[in-house]
Amino acid sequence: MNTYSKKVAVEQFSKRSNAYVACSALMDQADLDTVVGLLEPTGVERVLDVATGTGNLAMALSPHVKEVIGIDITPGMLELAVRAAREKGLDNIDNLVGDVEHLPFRESEFDVVTCRFSFHHFPGPRISLYEMARVLRPGGRLVIEDMLSSEDASKSDYQNTMENLRDPSHIKHYKASEIEQMLQEAGLVVVDRVGGSSDFDFGHWIEMADPPAWNVEKIREMMRLSMEGDLSGLDVRVKDERMVFSYTTAIVVGRNGI
């Protein structure tokens, strides 16, 4: 199951890598600044950015730390990350192809490990967190930022059903409580959580994943039906004749040990 899911993820992101370059949520500078601020870097940190994608967080951290290593399972995404870092003149970022479930690093190599808007694609979330914690030094910090689903089970299921129809590489948007529990199971102490939201236009959101036309119609109908009683927990609404919705997001910071 995991091998198949990873293959689907590589195929999906290879096909749509350029669409993610223009994603406003991934490029949101205020959000990136929040993550950097929570980490309070001093300039000496070695950082591992897991599922780095097009490298937005790696580039935001780069001026504030000693070194950033970005790792991603999709070569096409990394090519864009390398190009973007080069264009910005950032020379302390290295990128490599790799699997979060089998990180090619020794224990306690990094002061900080980050994962931004990617955790919902991991077929083995607990294995992934254990690996991230393994390479984190004692006292180091691990940051997970991602979209959340509602704590209401039916709304969470409704949202994830739409997500799976849209993107075959989607595994699950977790509840905040689930993410915190998994961090604790990996031996991390949750020391901070910052909530937020991110607005999406339905058309652009669909375009990013490019699902089959029949899936688009299913999702559109589910979105429309969810407006009555907020069945999805996404606050779906019509604005300027366009369907829009809002993801609830969270930045969760865990520390390796007390």
N, C-alpha and C positions, 0 to 999 in steps of 0.2 A: 504493500500500500504506500509506504513512504517513498520508495523508489519511483513508483508511477507518479505520485504527486509532485515530486521534484522535477521529473521529466516534463510534466505539464507546465510547471512554473517556468522552467527555462524556455520552453516553446512560446508560452504566452508573453513573457517579458522580452524575449528576442524579437518577437513580432511587433510589439507595441512600445519598444523602448523610447522612441522619439516622442511619443505622446506624453510620457511622464516628465520630459524636460520642461514642458509648459504647464505642469500641474501647479496651480496657485497654492494649494495646501502644502505641497512639498517645498515650495520656494518661499513660503511666508517668513520674512525676515524677523518679524517680531517674535514669532514662535521659535525660530532658531536661536534668537538672542536669549529667550527664556531658558532654553536647555543649557546654553553656555553659562548663563548666570547661576543656575542651580548647581552647576559643577564647581564653580569658583576656582577655575584653573589658575595655577601660579607660574606656568611656563615650563615646568619640568616634567609634565605628565606624558606617558606613552598611552595612546588611546587606540582601541580597536573598535571600528564602526562596522557592525555586523549587518549584512544585507544592505550595503551602502548605496546600492542603486546608482543614481547619477551623481552621488557624492555631495549633496547639499549640506548635510550635517558635518561631514568631514571637512569641507571647505570653511564652514562657519567656525569650527574648532581650531583649525590650522594656525591662525595667528596667535592663539592663546596657549598653545601647548608645545611640547618638544617634538612630538611625532604622532602622526595619525596613520594607521593602517586600515584601509577599507577592504572588506572581503564580501564577495557576492557570488552566487552560484551561476549568474548569467553573464557570459563574456560581453555580450552586446551592451549591457548597461554599464559595465566597467569601462568600455571604450569611451563612452560619453563622459564618464567621471574623470578619466585621465585627461581627456581633451579639455574639459572645463577647468581643471586644476592648472593645467599648463597655460591656458589663456589668462588665468588670474595671477600667474607667476608664483604659485604656491609650491615650494620645493620640498616640503616636509611631509608630503602625503605619498604613501605607496599603496597600490591597489593590487589585489590578487584574487584569482578565482578559487573559491573554496566553499565547503558545506558547513553550515553552522553546527551540525550534529557531529562533525569530526574536525574541529578546529586544529590547524597544523602548528600549534604553539605549546610550549611547556606550561606547567602550572605557574600561576602568580606572575605572568609576564607583563600584565598591564595594570595601570593605575585606574583606568576608566574603560568600561565597555558600554557601547551605546547601540541601540536598535530603534530606528524611527520609522513608523508607519509600515512595518514589514512583518511584525509578529503574527498577524492573522494569516500569513501564507505558510507558516511552518507546520508541516505534518506531525512533527514530534515536539510540541512546545516545551514539555518538561525536560526532555533530553537536551534540547537547545539551551534552556536556561542552566542546566547543570554544566554544560560545556562552557557557557559564558562565565559562570561563577568559577569554574576550574582555573581559567586563565587569568582571573582577577586576583590581584594581591590582597592579603589581609588588610582590611580597612578601606579597600578600593570601592568605587561606586559603579553600579550598573544602572543604566537608564533605559527604560522601555517607554516609548511613546507610541500610542496607537489609537485608532478609532475604537469605541466601546459599543457594546450592545446594552440594551436596557436590563436592569436587574429583574424586571418582570419576564418570566420564562417564555410566555407566549409571544411577547413583543420581540424578544431576542431570537426566537425561532423564525418569526416572520421576516425579520431583517436578514438573517443569515440565508434563508431560502432565496430571497431576491439576489443576494450577493453571489450565491452559487450559480444561479441562472446567468448572471452577468459575466462572471469570471471563473473559469474552471480551476484556476490556481488558488482560489479563495478556500481557506479551511474553516476559519471561524473568527468572528468578532466576539471577543470575550467580554463578560461583565467585569467591572472594576474589581469586584470582590474576588473573581477567579484569578485575575492577574496577580493580585497581592498574595493570594494563597499560594500560587505557584512559585512566586519569588521566595516566600518563606520556606517552602518545601525544598528549595535549592540552597538553603542555608543563609539567605540574605535577610537583613533587617530593613523593613520599609521605613525610610526616614523622611520622605517627602512625596506629596502628590499634588500636582497642579492640574485642575480641570480646565477645559476649554470647549470650543465648538468650531466647526468648519462648515461653511455653506457650500453647497454644490448645485450646479445647474444640471438637471437631468440629462440633457442632450450631451453636454461635455463629458459627464460621468460615464455615459454609455459609450461614447466615442473612444474613451481611453482604453476600454477593454474589447470593444468591437465584437460583441456577441452575435449569434445568428439572429436573423430578423424575427423568427417566431419567439425566441426568448425575449427579445426587446418588447414585443407586444404583451407577453405574460408579465414582465416586470412593470411595464407602464400601467397595466390594469391593477396589479397589486399595489402600486404606489397610489393610484387614484382611490382605490377602496380604503387604503390605510388612512386617508384624510379624515374619515369619520371615526372619531375615537382614538386617533393616533395609534393605529394597530401595530405600526412598525417601530414606534419610539423615535422616528426621524423627523417629526414635525413637518410632514410633506404639505406644501401649499403652492398656490399659483401666484406668481409675481410677474407683472408686466407680460401676461399671457404665456409665461414660461413656468414649467413645473420645477420647483426648487425644494431642497430639503437640507437638514442640518445633521451632521455627525456630532455626537458627543465624543470628545477626545480626553485623554489624560496622559500626563507625563509622570511616570512613577519611578522613584529613585530608591534603589536598594543598596545597602552597604554590606560588604562582605565581612561578617562578624561584628561584634559590638565595639 
